């Protein structure tokens, strides 16, 4: 699955020990391990 630059990603849940992380991309909910999530560059918007 690919995510294009400029796509909004919402962090929904982070497990108590930080792994895994649940994100929402468009209408899909995705769970990523920390090592995979490091590949995603996130810029915070207000």
C-alpha distance matrix in Angstrom:
0.0 3.8 6.9 10.0 13.3 15.5 13.1 15.0 13.8 16.4 17.3 18.7 20.1 20.8 22.5 26.1 25.6 22.5 20.0 17.6 16.5 15.3 13.6 13.1 10.8 12.6 13.5 10.9 12.3 10.3 12.5 12.2 14.9 16.9 16.1 12.3 13.1 15.5 12.8 12.3 15.4 16.8 19.9 22.1 23.5 26.6
3.8 0.0 3.8 6.5 9.7 12.2 10.4 12.9 12.4 15.6 16.9 19.0 20.7 21.4 23.5 27.0 26.4 23.0 21.0 18.9 17.2 16.2 13.9 13.3 10.4 12.1 14.0 12.2 13.7 12.0 14.2 13.5 16.1 17.3 16.5 12.7 12.9 14.6 11.5 10.5 13.0 14.5 17.3 19.8 21.1 24.4
6.9 3.8 0.0 3.8 6.6 8.6 6.7 9.3 9.2 12.8 14.6 17.0 19.1 20.0 22.7 26.1 25.8 22.2 20.7 18.7 16.4 15.2 12.2 11.4 8.1 9.8 12.6 11.4 12.9 11.8 14.2 13.6 16.5 17.1 16.8 13.2 12.3 13.9 11.1 9.0 10.7 11.6 14.0 16.4 17.5 20.8
10.0 6.5 3.8 0.0 3.8 6.3 5.9 9.4 10.6 14.4 16.7 19.4 21.8 22.8 25.7 28.9 28.6 24.9 23.8 21.9 19.4 18.3 15.1 13.9 10.5 11.3 14.5 14.2 16.1 15.3 17.8 17.1 19.7 19.9 19.5 16.2 15.0 15.9 12.9 10.6 11.1 12.0 13.6 16.2 16.8 20.2
13.3 9.7 6.6 3.8 0.0 3.8 5.6 8.7 10.4 14.1 16.4 19.5 22.0 22.7 25.9 28.8 28.5 24.7 24.1 22.6 19.8 19.1 15.7 15.0 11.9 12.9 16.6 16.5 17.9 17.1 19.2 18.2 20.5 20.0 19.8 16.9 15.1 15.4 12.7 10.0 9.2 9.8 10.7 13.6 14.1 17.7
15.5 12.2 8.6 6.3 3.8 0.0 3.8 6.3 9.1 12.5 15.3 18.3 21.2 22.4 25.8 28.7 28.8 25.0 24.8 23.3 20.1 19.0 15.3 14.1 11.2 11.6 15.4 16.1 17.6 17.5 19.8 19.3 21.9 21.3 21.7 18.9 16.6 17.2 15.1 11.9 10.5 9.7 9.5 11.7 11.3 14.6
13.1 10.4 6.7 5.9 5.6 3.8 0.0 3.8 6.4 9.9 13.0 15.6 18.6 20.2 23.5 26.6 26.9 23.2 22.8 20.9 17.7 16.0 12.3 10.6 7.5 7.8 11.6 12.3 13.9 14.2 16.8 16.9 19.9 19.8 20.6 17.5 15.2 16.6 14.7 11.3 11.0 9.9 10.7 12.2 12.0 15.0
15.0 12.9 9.3 9.4 8.7 6.3 3.8 0.0 3.8 6.6 10.0 12.5 15.8 17.6 21.1 24.0 24.8 21.2 21.1 19.3 15.8 14.0 10.2 8.5 6.6 7.2 10.7 11.6 12.6 13.3 15.7 16.1 19.1 18.9 20.4 17.6 14.8 16.4 15.4 11.7 11.3 9.0 9.4 9.9 9.5 12.1
13.8 12.4 9.2 10.6 10.4 9.1 6.4 3.8 0.0 3.8 6.6 9.3 12.3 14.0 17.4 20.4 21.1 17.6 17.4 15.6 12.0 10.3 6.6 5.8 5.0 7.4 10.3 10.1 9.9 10.2 12.2 12.6 15.5 15.5 17.2 14.6 11.7 13.8 13.3 9.7 10.1 7.8 9.4 9.7 10.5 13.1
16.4 15.6 12.8 14.4 14.1 12.5 9.9 6.6 3.8 0.0 3.8 6.0 9.3 11.5 15.1 17.9 19.2 15.9 16.1 14.4 10.6 8.6 5.4 5.1 6.7 8.9 10.7 10.5 9.4 10.2 11.7 12.7 15.5 15.5 17.9 15.8 12.6 15.0 15.4 12.0 12.4 9.6 10.9 9.9 10.7 12.4
17.3 16.9 14.6 16.7 16.4 15.3 13.0 10.0 6.6 3.8 0.0 3.8 6.1 7.8 11.4 14.1 15.4 12.1 12.7 11.2 7.4 6.2 4.4 6.5 9.1 11.9 13.1 12.0 9.7 9.7 9.9 10.6 12.9 12.7 15.6 14.1 10.8 13.3 14.6 11.7 12.5 10.0 11.8 10.8 12.5 14.1
18.7 19.0 17.0 19.4 19.5 18.3 15.6 12.5 9.3 6.0 3.8 0.0 3.8 7.1 10.2 13.1 15.1 12.5 12.9 11.1 7.8 5.5 5.2 6.8 10.3 12.6 12.6 11.6 8.8 9.6 9.7 11.5 13.8 14.3 17.6 16.2 13.3 16.3 17.7 15.1 16.2 13.8 15.5 14.1 15.3 16.3
20.1 20.7 19.1 21.8 22.0 21.2 18.6 15.8 12.3 9.3 6.1 3.8 0.0 3.8 6.5 9.3 11.5 9.4 9.9 8.5 5.9 5.0 7.1 9.7 13.2 15.9 15.6 14.0 10.5 10.4 9.1 10.6 12.1 12.6 16.2 15.5 12.9 15.8 17.9 15.9 17.4 15.4 17.4 16.1 17.9 18.9
20.8 21.4 20.0 22.8 22.7 22.4 20.2 17.6 14.0 11.5 7.8 7.1 3.8 0.0 3.8 6.5 8.0 5.6 6.8 6.4 4.6 6.3 8.9 12.3 15.4 18.5 18.6 16.5 13.0 11.9 9.5 9.8 10.1 10.0 13.7 13.9 11.5 13.9 16.5 15.2 16.7 15.2 17.5 16.5 19.0 20.2
22.5 23.5 22.7 25.7 25.9 25.8 23.5 21.1 17.4 15.1 11.4 10.2 6.5 3.8 0.0 3.8 5.5 4.9 5.5 5.7 6.4 8.4 11.8 15.1 18.3 21.4 21.0 18.6 14.9 13.5 10.4 10.7 10.1 10.5 14.1 14.8 13.3 15.6 18.4 17.8 19.6 18.5 21.0 20.2 22.8 23.9
26.1 27.0 26.1 28.9 28.8 28.7 26.6 24.0 20.4 17.9 14.1 13.1 9.3 6.5 3.8 0.0 3.8 5.5 7.5 9.0 9.8 12.1 15.2 18.5 21.8 24.8 24.6 22.3 18.6 17.3 14.2 14.2 13.0 12.6 16.1 17.5 16.0 17.7 20.9 20.4 21.9 20.7 22.9 21.8 24.4 25.3
25.6 26.4 25.8 28.6 28.5 28.8 26.9 24.8 21.1 19.2 15.4 15.1 11.5 8.0 5.5 3.8 0.0 3.8 5.7 8.2 10.0 13.1 16.1 19.8 22.6 26.0 26.0 23.4 19.8 17.8 14.4 13.4 11.3 10.4 13.6 15.6 14.5 15.8 19.2 19.3 20.9 20.3 22.8 22.2 25.3 26.5
22.5 23.0 22.2 24.9 24.7 25.0 23.2 21.2 17.6 15.9 12.1 12.5 9.4 5.6 4.9 5.5 3.8 0.0 3.8 6.1 6.9 10.4 13.0 16.7 19.3 22.8 23.2 20.6 17.2 15.1 11.9 10.6 8.8 7.4 11.0 12.6 11.0 12.4 15.7 15.6 17.2 16.6 19.1 18.8 21.9 23.5
20.0 21.0 20.7 23.8 24.1 24.8 22.8 21.1 17.4 16.1 12.7 12.9 9.9 6.8 5.5 7.5 5.7 3.8 0.0 3.1 5.7 9.2 12.2 15.9 18.2 21.8 21.9 19.0 15.6 12.9 9.4 7.9 5.6 5.7 9.0 10.3 9.7 11.7 14.6 14.9 17.2 17.1 20.2 20.4 23.4 25.3
17.6 18.9 18.7 21.9 22.6 23.3 20.9 19.3 15.6 14.4 11.2 11.1 8.5 6.4 5.7 9.0 8.2 6.1 3.1 0.0 3.8 6.7 9.8 13.4 15.8 19.3 19.1 16.1 12.7 10.0 6.4 5.5 4.5 6.2 9.4 9.6 8.9 11.7 14.0 14.0 16.7 16.5 19.7 19.9 22.7 24.7
16.5 17.2 16.4 19.4 19.8 20.1 17.7 15.8 12.0 10.6 7.4 7.8 5.9 4.6 6.4 9.8 10.0 6.9 5.7 3.8 0.0 3.8 6.5 10.2 12.7 16.2 16.4 13.8 10.5 8.3 5.6 5.3 6.3 7.0 10.4 9.8 7.7 10.9 13.0 11.9 14.3 13.5 16.5 16.5 19.1 21.0
15.3 16.2 15.2 18.3 19.1 19.0 16.0 14.0 10.3 8.6 6.2 5.5 5.0 6.3 8.4 12.1 13.1 10.4 9.2 6.7 3.8 0.0 3.8 7.0 10.0 13.2 13.0 10.4 6.9 5.7 4.3 6.4 8.9 10.4 13.4 11.8 9.8 13.3 14.6 12.9 15.2 14.0 16.8 16.5 18.5 20.3
13.6 13.9 12.2 15.1 15.7 15.3 12.3 10.2 6.6 5.4 4.4 5.2 7.1 8.9 11.8 15.2 16.1 13.0 12.2 9.8 6.5 3.8 0.0 3.8 6.5 9.8 10.4 8.4 5.8 5.3 6.3 7.8 10.9 11.9 14.4 12.2 9.7 13.0 13.6 11.1 13.1 11.5 14.1 14.0 15.6 17.6
13.1 13.3 11.4 13.9 15.0 14.1 10.6 8.5 5.8 5.1 6.5 6.8 9.7 12.3 15.1 18.5 19.8 16.7 15.9 13.4 10.2 7.0 3.8 0.0 3.8 6.3 6.8 5.6 4.5 6.1 8.7 10.8 14.3 15.5 17.6 14.9 12.7 15.9 15.8 12.9 14.6 12.8 14.9 14.7 15.4 17.2
10.8 10.4 8.1 10.5 11.9 11.2 7.5 6.6 5.0 6.7 9.1 10.3 13.2 15.4 18.3 21.8 22.6 19.3 18.2 15.8 12.7 10.0 6.5 3.8 0.0 3.8 5.9 5.3 6.4 7.5 10.7 12.0 15.6 16.8 18.2 15.0 13.0 15.9 14.9 11.9 13.5 12.2 14.2 14.7 15.2 17.5
12.6 12.1 9.8 11.3 12.9 11.6 7.8 7.2 7.4 8.9 11.9 12.6 15.9 18.5 21.4 24.8 26.0 22.8 21.8 19.3 16.2 13.2 9.8 6.3 3.8 0.0 3.8 5.7 8.3 10.4 13.9 15.7 19.3 20.5 22.0 18.7 16.8 19.6 18.3 15.2 16.4 14.9 16.3 16.5 16.1 18.0
13.5 14.0 12.6 14.5 16.6 15.4 11.6 10.7 10.3 10.7 13.1 12.6 15.6 18.6 21.0 24.6 26.0 23.2 21.9 19.1 16.4 13.0 10.4 6.8 5.9 3.8 0.0 3.8 6.8 9.8 13.4 15.9 19.7 21.5 23.1 19.9 18.3 21.5 20.5 17.7 19.4 17.9 19.5 19.5 19.2 20.7
10.9 12.2 11.4 14.2 16.5 16.1 12.3 11.6 10.1 10.5 12.0 11.6 14.0 16.5 18.6 22.3 23.4 20.6 19.0 16.1 13.8 10.4 8.4 5.6 5.3 5.7 3.8 0.0 3.8 6.3 10.0 12.6 16.3 18.5 20.0 16.8 15.6 19.1 18.2 15.8 18.1 17.1 19.4 19.7 20.1 22.0
12.3 13.7 12.9 16.1 17.9 17.6 13.9 12.6 9.9 9.4 9.7 8.8 10.5 13.0 14.9 18.6 19.8 17.2 15.6 12.7 10.5 6.9 5.8 4.5 6.4 8.3 6.8 3.8 0.0 3.8 6.9 10.0 13.6 15.8 17.8 15.0 13.7 17.4 17.2 15.1 17.5 16.4 18.9 18.9 19.9 21.6
10.3 12.0 11.8 15.3 17.1 17.5 14.2 13.3 10.2 10.2 9.7 9.6 10.4 11.9 13.5 17.3 17.8 15.1 12.9 10.0 8.3 5.7 5.3 6.1 7.5 10.4 9.8 6.3 3.8 0.0 3.8 6.4 10.1 12.6 14.3 11.4 10.6 14.3 14.2 12.6 15.6 15.2 18.2 18.8 20.3 22.6
12.5 14.2 14.2 17.8 19.2 19.8 16.8 15.7 12.2 11.7 9.9 9.7 9.1 9.5 10.4 14.2 14.4 11.9 9.4 6.4 5.6 4.3 6.3 8.7 10.7 13.9 13.4 10.0 6.9 3.8 0.0 3.8 7.0 9.8 11.8 9.7 9.2 12.9 13.6 12.8 15.9 15.7 18.9 19.4 21.5 23.7
12.2 13.5 13.6 17.1 18.2 19.3 16.9 16.1 12.6 12.7 10.6 11.5 10.6 9.8 10.7 14.2 13.4 10.6 7.9 5.5 5.3 6.4 7.8 10.8 12.0 15.7 15.9 12.6 10.0 6.4 3.8 0.0 3.8 6.4 8.1 6.0 5.8 9.5 10.4 10.3 13.6 14.1 17.6 18.6 21.2 23.8
14.9 16.1 16.5 19.7 20.5 21.9 19.9 19.1 15.5 15.5 12.9 13.8 12.1 10.1 10.1 13.0 11.3 8.8 5.6 4.5 6.3 8.9 10.9 14.3 15.6 19.3 19.7 16.3 13.6 10.1 7.0 3.8 0.0 3.8 5.5 5.4 6.1 8.8 10.6 11.5 14.6 15.5 19.0 20.1 23.1 25.7
16.9 17.3 17.1 19.9 20.0 21.3 19.8 18.9 15.5 15.5 12.7 14.3 12.6 10.0 10.5 12.6 10.4 7.4 5.7 6.2 7.0 10.4 11.9 15.5 16.8 20.5 21.5 18.5 15.8 12.6 9.8 6.4 3.8 0.0 3.8 5.4 4.9 6.2 9.1 10.2 12.7 13.6 17.1 18.2 21.6 24.1
16.1 16.5 16.8 19.5 19.8 21.7 20.6 20.4 17.2 17.9 15.6 17.6 16.2 13.7 14.1 16.1 13.6 11.0 9.0 9.4 10.4 13.4 14.4 17.6 18.2 22.0 23.1 20.0 17.8 14.3 11.8 8.1 5.5 3.8 0.0 3.8 5.6 5.5 7.6 10.0 12.8 14.7 18.2 20.0 23.4 26.3
12.3 12.7 13.2 16.2 16.9 18.9 17.5 17.6 14.6 15.8 14.1 16.2 15.5 13.9 14.8 17.5 15.6 12.6 10.3 9.6 9.8 11.8 12.2 14.9 15.0 18.7 19.9 16.8 15.0 11.4 9.7 6.0 5.4 5.4 3.8 0.0 3.8 5.4 5.7 7.7 11.2 13.2 16.9 18.9 22.0 25.1
13.1 12.9 12.3 15.0 15.1 16.6 15.2 14.8 11.7 12.6 10.8 13.3 12.9 11.5 13.3 16.0 14.5 11.0 9.7 8.9 7.7 9.8 9.7 12.7 13.0 16.8 18.3 15.6 13.7 10.6 9.2 5.8 6.1 4.9 5.6 3.8 0.0 3.8 5.3 5.5 8.5 9.8 13.5 15.3 18.4 21.4
15.5 14.6 13.9 15.9 15.4 17.2 16.6 16.4 13.8 15.0 13.3 16.3 15.8 13.9 15.6 17.7 15.8 12.4 11.7 11.7 10.9 13.3 13.0 15.9 15.9 19.6 21.5 19.1 17.4 14.3 12.9 9.5 8.8 6.2 5.5 5.4 3.8 0.0 3.8 5.4 7.4 9.6 13.0 15.3 18.7 21.8
12.8 11.5 11.1 12.9 12.7 15.1 14.7 15.4 13.3 15.4 14.6 17.7 17.9 16.5 18.4 20.9 19.2 15.7 14.6 14.0 13.0 14.6 13.6 15.8 14.9 18.3 20.5 18.2 17.2 14.2 13.6 10.4 10.6 9.1 7.6 5.7 5.3 3.8 0.0 3.8 6.5 9.6 13.1 15.9 19.0 22.4
12.3 10.5 9.0 10.6 10.0 11.9 11.3 11.7 9.7 12.0 11.7 15.1 15.9 15.2 17.8 20.4 19.3 15.6 14.9 14.0 11.9 12.9 11.1 12.9 11.9 15.2 17.7 15.8 15.1 12.6 12.8 10.3 11.5 10.2 10.0 7.7 5.5 5.4 3.8 0.0 3.8 6.2 9.9 12.6 15.4 18.9
15.4 13.0 10.7 11.1 9.2 10.5 11.0 11.3 10.1 12.4 12.5 16.2 17.4 16.7 19.6 21.9 20.9 17.2 17.2 16.7 14.3 15.2 13.1 14.6 13.5 16.4 19.4 18.1 17.5 15.6 15.9 13.6 14.6 12.7 12.8 11.2 8.5 7.4 6.5 3.8 0.0 3.8 6.8 10.0 12.9 16.5
16.8 14.5 11.6 12.0 9.8 9.7 9.9 9.0 7.8 9.6 10.0 13.8 15.4 15.2 18.5 20.7 20.3 16.6 17.1 16.5 13.5 14.0 11.5 12.8 12.2 14.9 17.9 17.1 16.4 15.2 15.7 14.1 15.5 13.6 14.7 13.2 9.8 9.6 9.6 6.2 3.8 0.0 3.8 6.4 9.4 12.9
19.9 17.3 14.0 13.6 10.7 9.5 10.7 9.4 9.4 10.9 11.8 15.5 17.4 17.5 21.0 22.9 22.8 19.1 20.2 19.7 16.5 16.8 14.1 14.9 14.2 16.3 19.5 19.4 18.9 18.2 18.9 17.6 19.0 17.1 18.2 16.9 13.5 13.0 13.1 9.9 6.8 3.8 0.0 3.8 6.5 10.0
22.1 19.8 16.4 16.2 13.6 11.7 12.2 9.9 9.7 9.9 10.8 14.1 16.1 16.5 20.2 21.8 22.2 18.8 20.4 19.9 16.5 16.5 14.0 14.7 14.7 16.5 19.5 19.7 18.9 18.8 19.4 18.6 20.1 18.2 20.0 18.9 15.3 15.3 15.9 12.6 10.0 6.4 3.8 0.0 3.8 6.8
23.5 21.1 17.5 16.8 14.1 11.3 12.0 9.5 10.5 10.7 12.5 15.3 17.9 19.0 22.8 24.4 25.3 21.9 23.4 22.7 19.1 18.5 15.6 15.4 15.2 16.1 19.2 20.1 19.9 20.3 21.5 21.2 23.1 21.6 23.4 22.0 18.4 18.7 19.0 15.4 12.9 9.4 6.5 3.8 0.0 3.8
26.6 24.4 20.8 20.2 17.7 14.6 15.0 12.1 13.1 12.4 14.1 16.3 18.9 20.2 23.9 25.3 26.5 23.5 25.3 24.7 21.0 20.3 17.6 17.2 17.5 18.0 20.7 22.0 21.6 22.6 23.7 23.8 25.7 24.1 26.3 25.1 21.4 21.8 22.4 18.9 16.5 12.9 10.0 6.8 3.8 0.0
